[in-house]
Each structure stands twice: as structure tokens, then as C-alpha cells.
Amino acid sequence: MAEKGRTLITGRVDSTLDSKGRAPIGRMSSPLGKRCAVAVEGNGCIACYAQEEWKAKSERIISEFDELNAGMDDVLRLLHGFADDDVSIDDANRVNLPPWIRSLAGLEEQDALVVVGRGTALEIWKKQVWDEKFSAMTVDSRKAQMEDALRRMGFGFAMSNPVEVSN
């Protein structure tokens, strides 16, 4: 959960991975600063975190670590083994993705990208993967799920006027 006063990362940028492995992220770079942490997540995207956010997320997970639970070793391997905690963002607001991170995410030079805000992180998706995963998504199709999540967070209102998300 974002701390009070923290700038959340929102929005969407359509871009292209350049020949040097840089992903343009536009204005979404502001909360990240000039260096960030990147992690390949199980859903196929690359998540980018401010270094402080990454450290806090890692510490929260490690604090839950039970040395007798072998499954936690796998979680920690996946969390840290598929991540780089010191990646640069250049003055043109491009994340310099390491080759091995690009490879794990299936990204190649000139791939079309979708960059979306996720609150305390941003996600970099290969556009083809994004389209396959979200092309049929509408606010209406997710309405009950979204209302339930909002209710559990203490927001007691119903959503109305569904709007289709188009590609």
C-alpha cells in the first residue's frame, strides 16, 4: 500500500523497445527517479519500482520468511533472482533494461510495448502479450470483481456506467 503523500504511478504509454534495450516510459519515470529496480513478474511483464519501494517490498516478504518453509526459498529466488535492483533511467525517460531481463520477458529490439501504471510500480508489457491478456477486458466484465476489492478496502460505493477498454 502506498504511504500517505507518495506519488502513485498511473497512466499508459505505448512505445517501442529500441536497439539498445531502452523502454520509453514517459512521465511515469518521475516517481522512480534516475535509478530503479526491475523484476520479471509471473504474468509476463517487467515491473519497475523506485529503489526504496523495492527495498520495502523485499523486506516485507523477507520478514514473513519462515526458515522451515522450503517453499519460501522458491519465492525469494523468484523475487530476487528475476530482478535487478540498480537499473538506470536516462534523461529521455527510458529504462535501460538489462539483456537478461529482456530475454526473460520475451522482449526483442523494436517490439511494441505497453507501459502502464500500477500504483507503486509501473509495468512494461510486450504489446502482443498485453493484447492477448486484456483485449476482451471491459470495466463491465470486471465490475463485480472491482466492487468487491474496493469494498474490502473500505470503499462502500457501486460502480456505474461501464466503459469498454479498447486497444
N, C-alpha and C positions, 0 to 999 in steps of 0.2 A: 504494500500500500504506500502511496506517495505521502511524504511528510508534508505538513502544512507549509504552504508557501513555495513548495518546489514546482518548477516549471514542468508541466506534462508535455509529452511529445504526441502531437496529433497531426492528422492530415495524411495526404497521399501525394507521392511524386512518381511519375512514370519516367524512367531513364534507361540508359544503356550502359552496360559494363564496358569500359574502354580497354584498349590493348595493353595497358599497364595494370589491369585488375582493380581499377578505381571505380567505385559506385557513387554517382552523384546523389546526394541526399537533400539538397536544397536547404531551406530554412530550418529543417528538422535537426541540423547539426548544432544549433545554438545551445541546447541543454547539455550536449555531450562534451563541449569544449574542443580542444585540439587533439586529445588522445582519448581513446575509448577502449572498451573490452568488447569482443565479438565472440559469439558462440553459435555453432550449428545446432539447431533445435530439432527435435524429433519430428516436427511437422514439415520439415524441408526448407525452412527459412534460416537466414542468418540474423540473429538478434544482436543489436548494438546497444550497449549500456554505457552510461557515464561510469568512469572507473570507480567512483565512490559507491554508486548503485550496485555494481558488480561485486565489489568487496562486501557490501552489506548483505546481498543475496547469498553469496558464498558462505559468509559467517553464519547466517540464519540456518542454512542447510547443515553445515558442519556442527552447529550447536545441537542439532537433533540427532547427530550421528551416534549410533549405538554400536560399539565395537564388536558386540556379539552378533550383530545382524549383518551377515555376509552380503545381503542384497544392497546395503548402504554403500559398500565398497564399489559396486557397479554404478550406483547413482553418482558417487563422487568422481569416478573415472569418466563417466559420460559428461558430467558438468564441467570438469576441468580439462579433460583430455581432448575435447572437441571445441576448445576455446583458446583465445589469445587475449591476455589482459592488457596489452600495450600496443594498440594499433593507432596509426596517425590519421588525422583528418586534415586535409590541406586547405589552403586559403580559398580554393574554389568549391569548398564544401563537398569534397569527395572522400569517402572512406577507402583507405588503401588496404584492400582485402588480401591477406597472405594467400599464396598459391594453394597451400594445403586446405585452407578454409574454403576457398572457391571450389576446389575439387570435391570436398565432402558434400557441398551443397549442389553439385552438378552444374556450376556456372562456368561458362566459357566466354572468351572475348566476343564482344558485340551482342551478347544475349540481352534481350529486352528485360527490364526489371520493373517491379512494382515495389515501392518503398512506402510503408505505412507506419503511422504512429501507433504505439500500444501503451500509452501512459508513461511508464518509467523507462521504456525502451522503444527502439524502432526496429522494424523488421524489413529485411531485404529479401524479396522473393524473385525467383525466376518467373517471368510473366506467364509462361506456359503452365507452370505448377500452380500459380495463383488462380489463373483462369479455370483450370480443372477443378480446383478445390472450392472456388467461390462463385463460379459463373451462374449457378442456379439460386444463389442466395438472395432472398428478399428480406426486408425488415419484417414483412408479414409472416414469412415462413419461420422466422426466429422469434416472433413476438412473445409467445408463451415462455420460451427459454430466457429471453432477456428480462421479461417482467419478473420471473421467479428470482433471477440473480439480483435484480435491483431490490426486490422485496427483502431478500436475505441480507442485503447491505443496509437495510433500514429506510429505503425509499418506498413510500406507500402510494404509488400512483400507477394508473394504467396508461399504456401507450396507445395512441390513436393515429389515424391517417398513415397507414403503411406506405413506404416509398420503395420502389424497386431499385436495387443496386445494379447498375449496368456497367459493362466493361467497355 
